[in-house]
Amino acid sequence: MLTVNAFDHIVLNVRDVDLSAKWYGQTLGMERRDGRAPSGEVRTSLFFGGNKINLRPLDASQADWFTGRNPGAGGADLCFLTELEPDAVLAHLRHCGVSVELGPVDKRGAKGPIRSVYVRDPDGNLIEIASYP
């Protein structure tokens, strides 16, 4: 029986790769890396911890970048973990000029209770920044 144990990467469909890469870098401390796909086009990825997010431009075709049937920007809901306390997260977001939509609030993560703050990225994706107690 097949079972999976982790994500290798996720793909976010974005309107503006550079704007998104800048936002995730400044707001969440992710590292941008540009590379070439086997087909030759430049692809932008964001790295943090042992994780990777690929930024797929909305105008990429299925031939250039095979993806889901209904690629669109702004429909994702992602939760990122930090070791910072929620008050420190709020202070950082204020410093970055990012509006907080909700939080801090108590939620349930994969490993138990978490404390979360919610914001939106440039495409409107819901971004949860959470910490375990």
C-alpha positions as CSV (number, residue, x, y, z in Angstrom):
1,M,0.0,0.0,0.0
2,L,1.3,3.4,-0.9
3,T,1.7,6.0,1.9
4,V,3.3,9.4,1.7
5,N,5.3,11.0,4.5
6,A,6.0,14.6,3.4
7,F,5.7,17.3,0.8
8,D,8.6,17.8,-1.6
9,H,7.3,21.2,-2.8
10,I,4.1,23.1,-3.6
11,V,3.3,25.4,-6.5
12,L,1.6,28.8,-6.1
13,N,0.1,30.4,-9.2
14,V,0.9,34.1,-9.0
15,R,0.1,37.2,-11.1
16,D,3.6,38.7,-10.6
17,V,6.5,36.4,-9.8
18,D,8.9,39.2,-8.8
19,L,6.4,40.8,-6.5
20,S,5.5,37.5,-4.8
21,A,9.1,36.5,-4.4
22,K,9.9,39.9,-2.8
23,W,6.9,39.7,-0.4
24,Y,7.7,36.1,0.7
25,G,11.4,37.1,1.1
26,Q,10.8,40.3,3.1
27,T,7.8,39.1,5.1
28,L,8.6,35.5,5.8
29,G,12.3,35.3,5.3
30,M,12.3,32.9,2.4
31,E,15.2,32.7,0.0
32,R,14.6,33.2,-3.7
33,R,16.4,31.0,-6.2
34,D,16.0,31.2,-9.9
35,G,16.9,28.2,-12.1
36,R,16.1,26.6,-15.4
37,A,13.5,23.9,-15.9
38,P,14.4,20.9,-18.1
39,S,12.4,22.7,-20.9
40,G,14.7,25.8,-20.6
41,E,12.4,28.4,-19.1
42,V,13.5,30.3,-15.9
43,R,11.6,29.2,-12.8
44,T,11.6,31.0,-9.5
45,S,11.5,29.0,-6.2
46,L,11.4,30.1,-2.6
47,F,13.3,28.1,0.0
48,F,12.8,28.0,3.8
49,G,13.9,25.2,6.2
50,G,13.8,22.0,4.2
51,N,10.9,23.3,2.1
52,K,10.3,24.7,-1.4
53,I,7.6,26.7,-3.1
54,N,7.6,27.2,-6.8
55,L,6.1,30.4,-8.2
56,R,4.2,29.7,-11.4
57,P,3.2,32.7,-13.5
58,L,-0.5,32.7,-14.5
59,D,0.4,33.1,-18.1
60,A,2.4,29.9,-18.2
61,S,0.9,27.3,-20.5
62,Q,0.3,23.7,-19.6
63,A,2.9,22.8,-22.2
64,D,5.5,25.1,-20.5
65,W,4.5,24.2,-16.9
66,F,2.2,21.3,-16.4
67,T,-0.2,22.1,-13.5
68,G,-3.7,21.7,-12.1
69,R,-6.7,22.0,-14.4
70,N,-7.8,25.4,-13.0
71,P,-4.7,27.4,-12.2
72,G,-5.6,30.7,-10.6
73,A,-4.0,33.1,-8.2
74,G,-5.3,33.8,-4.7
75,G,-7.0,30.5,-3.8
76,A,-4.4,29.0,-1.5
77,D,-4.6,28.8,2.3
78,L,-1.2,28.1,3.7
79,C,0.1,27.7,7.3
80,F,3.7,28.5,8.0
81,L,5.4,27.7,11.4
82,T,7.7,30.1,13.3
83,E,9.4,29.9,16.7
84,L,8.5,33.6,17.3
85,E,5.8,34.4,19.8
86,P,2.6,36.0,18.2
87,D,3.4,39.4,19.6
88,A,6.8,39.3,17.8
89,V,5.1,38.2,14.6
90,L,2.7,41.1,14.9
91,A,5.6,43.6,15.4
92,H,7.4,42.1,12.4
93,L,4.3,42.4,10.2
94,R,3.8,46.0,11.3
95,H,7.4,46.7,10.4
96,C,6.9,45.2,6.9
97,G,3.6,47.1,6.4
98,V,1.6,44.0,6.2
99,S,-2.0,44.2,7.4
100,V,-3.2,41.5,9.8
101,E,-6.6,40.0,8.9
102,L,-7.0,38.0,12.1
103,G,-5.2,37.0,15.2
104,P,-3.5,36.1,17.3
105,V,-6.1,33.3,17.7
106,D,-5.9,29.7,19.0
107,K,-6.1,27.0,16.3
108,R,-5.3,23.3,15.9
109,G,-2.2,22.4,14.0
110,A,-1.0,19.0,12.8
111,K,0.8,18.4,16.2
112,G,-1.7,20.1,18.5
113,P,-2.7,23.6,19.6
114,I,-1.1,26.5,17.9
115,R,-1.4,30.3,18.1
116,S,-2.0,31.9,14.6
117,V,-1.9,35.3,12.9
118,Y,-3.5,35.6,9.4
119,V,-2.4,37.9,6.6
120,R,-2.8,37.9,2.8
121,D,0.0,37.8,0.2
122,P,-0.1,40.0,-2.9
123,D,-2.4,37.6,-4.7
124,G,-4.9,37.3,-1.8
125,N,-3.8,33.9,-0.7
126,L,-4.5,33.4,3.0
127,I,-1.2,33.1,4.9
128,E,-1.3,31.8,8.5
129,I,1.8,32.3,10.6
130,A,1.7,30.0,13.6
131,S,3.7,28.9,16.5
132,Y,3.4,25.9,18.9
133,P,3.5,26.8,22.6
